[in-house]
Amino acid sequence: MKKLKITSIVFMLALLSLPCALSAAPQGTLRVALSAMPNAIDLPMSSERNAHNVSWQIYDPLVWTNESGKSVPALAESWTVSDDGTAYTFKLRKDVVFHNGEPFNADAVVFSWKRGTGTKMQWKDKWTMAESVEKIDEYTVKISTKGPNPLMLRMLSEYWAMVPPKYHAEVGENGFQKHPVGTGPFVFKKWKKGDRIIFEANPKYWQTGLPKVKTLIFRPIPESATRVAAIKTGEIDIVTRLSAEEAASLKGASNVRLITYHADRVYYIAFNNMTSGKGKPTENPLVRQAMNYAVDVDAIIKALLNGHGKPIAGFITSENWGFDKNNKPFGYDPEKAKKLLAEAGFPNGFEIDFAAPIGAYTNFEQVCEAIQGYLEAVGIKANLDLMESGKYWNMESKKELPPLFGDSWSEATGESLPRLKGALGGKKASYSAWSDPKIDALLEKIGTTIDDDARAKLYVEIQAYMKENPPFIYLYQPATFEAANPKVKNYKPRAAENYYLKGTSIE
Amino acid sequence: MQRYILSRLIQSFIMLVGVLFIVFFMLQLTGDPVALMVSRSASPEQIEELREELGFNRPVLVQFADFVGNAVKGDFGMSLRHNQPAMELILERMPATVELASIALLFAMVIGIPLGLLGGANPGSIWDMLARGAGLIGQTIPNFWLALILIMIFAVNLGWFPSFGRETYQFMGLALPTKSVILPAFALGLFTMGQLVRFTRSAVLEIKNEDFVRTAYSKGLADRRVYIKHILRNAAIPLISILGVQFGYLLSGSIYIETIFSWPGLGNLLAESIGNRDFALVQAIAFFTSLVVVSLNLTADIAYGMADPRIRYGE
């Protein structure tokens, strides 16, 4: 009788836990289209956004940045920062294993950092920002930096994926590239180059109840018109990077949900004061202000981006920390532009060389042609040279472009400091053609101020300075279009066009 | 015959060396690709370090000598973007391209040759109008435009075919084609189909008026027999060479089609590697494709020479 009672209790308990177990089990297949085939499923080697997004599904960082931009625990349970802001001590989770069964511990963190700093690693600079990574004990590591770095935690969450040292030693670098292993919500299954990448749910994932889908498949579809067709036919569940026209064509389609947001990307026309721009009228801040007033950004957005974009007032977007709401775009005022040019000593305008890349960004050639027209209207003859983008960026990295050149810069960390440093860092930055000691000093201060509020004030200060002394003609922040099947739930891309799919489910 | 083959072999070799030379130096004209490989916020020192590591800071002629020396051994270096031997990447993608080009050629032959024969045999008839129409359409419709239209009609509206990608059916270790190849093969093969229709039609029209055909008729042979035994056989000789050239074109000319249909072949890989200025990979694909085209032409030339003695003796 007693045996029967125990059996019944066990049976009842099993029955009660069944719905819970069923609801927690990953279900279904989620198919995501990529606009380019990843070059690697490995963070330090991944060359662009598609590769990053695929990679992060199988790895975890020490900390995550949540949707409101706050750093929250991931593989590190907690952390402390030294008073001088140069040493971070992380307490690691003890219940985490890599997909191959290898335990995650301090050795893995030290190894991941050493590997990330290798010469061939494309994102080496994101790892060399740490001067040393020391193992304190099995589950404690100390990361030291040369100076205080307010973006340290954001960088860790964006770039530092943890990899297993023993597995890497066994299979070597090539073996790891062919079959990558992490601690993430999905496990690598298969990579048919140029065709598909298949991940399966990690049954031992340390975050209970995640991931939600059993199989995750990435398919590269470089042609955006084909991505539109694939979401319409239901062959794909999520498509990204659609043009405004393609997004418009999907409006009203029964099996498609459109997703629109402003990407953390700015478009601009840069001035050069380091090489080709030396001795040119654009060295005068009044001339640069005039050129900002001369361009009707709203009209460009309306005519060339179908209205999908917003004019920017600087290099810090409304999504970025320290954005100054009172900093408004210049606005279109050709009369003021002419007045400023006269005041600067160029009442009849001047002639200047101007370059832009071909095929790099949506309609950017036409945008630059429109700018050429607007400048001409106030007397500035800009000789536009449209160049093949590879050659263009090569010249840009060597500061060989003309005094006026167009480009765009995205930011993944939620703060504009890397973008500001990259585009305005002078000799220290490959893609910068601008050098200004005041900006250098402000960037140095921002880069060493750990206190968020104090840093925000410095951002406000630099925005005001960059309005008075614009190193760019500020253009716009474009809208990004994606589409998903309505069966897809909880898919939330962020402003940097990145996403985690562990919480995404499919009905 | 041996002399003929030898001279063709030497010509092919010179052509391949020319391809290596042109591809290498044309890519060099666009500068070195290192700046594109690192993050935009990388310092000039980091770019220089990587440039040195990859050997792009050496004199161009040294780089070329190194490249040719390795290429002769079949080593085209590592893909800069994929960090994998370029040849390995090519061999991974080759089956998909061969499948697409073969089905496209098959489609072009099955439609193009009979239609050309019918048109040529009955000038002015409905068959001839059809043949001329097909030839014109095949040669004038841009295949990238046709590809998008095909996707819209047959994948999105009718749902008969997948809109992208390659699916295969595994049978005894072989990856057999499925219906996913039909739309891309049709879009790719249409131009060749047009070529074949026009070529076959004009060949038949020409041969029909030859003396030996008149003789065959005067012997009292039936129409059918004259066509099969005399006209077709003679038209087949130049067709062999055209087919060789066309297969080469189909293998190398599928960049747009493979990109639009997201077909995981060489064309798709080439488009991607050009965009990323993956020098080693672009060089390897260009050389490999040239090798295939030159080999096919060589085979066609030899076959042509064997079939027609006037050619091998340079008459």
Interface residues (C-beta under 8 A of the other chain):
Chain A: A36 M37 N39 A40 M45 S47 T119 K120 Q122 W123 K124 D125 K126 N174 Q177 K192 K193 G194 D195 R196 R219 P220 I221 P222 E223 A225 T226 A229 A230 K232 T233 E235 E388 G390 K391 W393 N394 M395 E396 S397 K398 W409 P418 R419 K421 G422 K427 K428 A429 S430 Y431
Chain B: T30 G31 D32 P33 A35 L36 M37 V38 S39 R40 S41 A42 S43 P44 Q46 I47 E49 L50 E53 R81 H82 N83 Q84 L89 E92 R93 A96 L148 I151 M152 A155 V156 G159 P162 S163 F164 G165 R166 T259 I260 F261 S262 P264 G265 N268 L269 A271 E272 G275 N276 R277
